[in-house]
Amino acid sequence: MKKPLVASIINFCSNEARFLPACIEQCRVFSSQIIIPVCDHFFDGAPENRLLLNKIYASYPDCEFVEYPFAPHKIPSKVFKRIAPEHFWHSASRALGFQFVRDEIACVLFLDADEVAEGNRFSHWLEESDCREHAVLKLSNYWYFREPRFRADQWEDSIIFARKDALKLSAILHVEERNAIYDHLPHPKKRQVVGSDGQPLFHHFSWVRTKEEMIQKIEKWGHRDDRDWKGLVEKEFSEPFKGKDFIHGYSFTECALPFEISMNKMTFEPEANVEGKVHRLRAEDLPHLLGLRGCLQCLASSLFRGFLAAFRFFFRG
């Protein structure tokens, strides 16, 4: 079976720099287009690492970077009443990246930079599976904690693979983020999809961090007020890994990876006289590219229909 043309959209910020080389290297195996949306600020308003971003752009001239400004003042307040800011900007990154998918692309893979495919196995799956018969699939992934050798025995399925013709901005730009893409797209669809050997095709390194990096992650996390995360991190790093994580309580097995994830400081090697292919968006571009006018019209229409239905129910008879 002929493989579909795939665009990989990789959500990225410089805090995930250690995972990006492996993520791009593996995506190159099966992707016809690699799009990496990145904001010029972190989502708490702190400026991004400009020097590092420029080095990364120049190091991967075969990728398309979509850099957009952190401009909450350009987003209608009604949007933030419907989508909390910590979810809005993650979803906005994917929605902006989606705007640059080429016409000939058949399927879109939505990844975060810390989610790394096994490129050859995924390429084989594209050839042998019935993936194009589904509007959307959630792909199984391994999950790691503290170091890239500690793999949870429990699988997750955070990665989304969807037919481009089934995707709509309203599903991408949603408070439930990638879960909404799966929930809102029509059948046929399937969860926990694995490779032909029955094993996950992706590796998720969300909590593979040094102590300092993990504290930085929880300070910017949307769930930062849910628990005493800093205390949990301090306790975790006060002793060797005990085989349970403090997020889910998974059990772990020590393993070897099919690619390298370094815990050392990342260095990038820009190609001479190359900036990289960067689409630099303006603040005034965001409402149009994100389809916010249409989203607000749909919301207003939905509220009006709800009011009308309540009015008819109250005054019937």
Protein Blocks (a to p, Z undefined) as FASTA:
>chain_A
ZZddddddddddfklmmmmmmmmmmmmmmpcbdcddddfbdfkopacdfklmmmmmmmmm
mbccddddddfklpcfklmmmmcfklmmmmmmmmmmmmmpcfklmbdcdddfklccdfkl
mmmmmmmmcklmpfbdcddddddehiakbccfbdcdfbccddfklpcfklmmcfklmmmm
mmmpccdddehiacfkopafbdcfklgccfklmmmmmmmpmklmmpcfklmmmmmmmpcc
ehiafklopacdddddfbdcdfbdcdddddehiabjaddddfklmmmmnommmmmmmmmm
mmmmmmmmmmmmmmgZZ
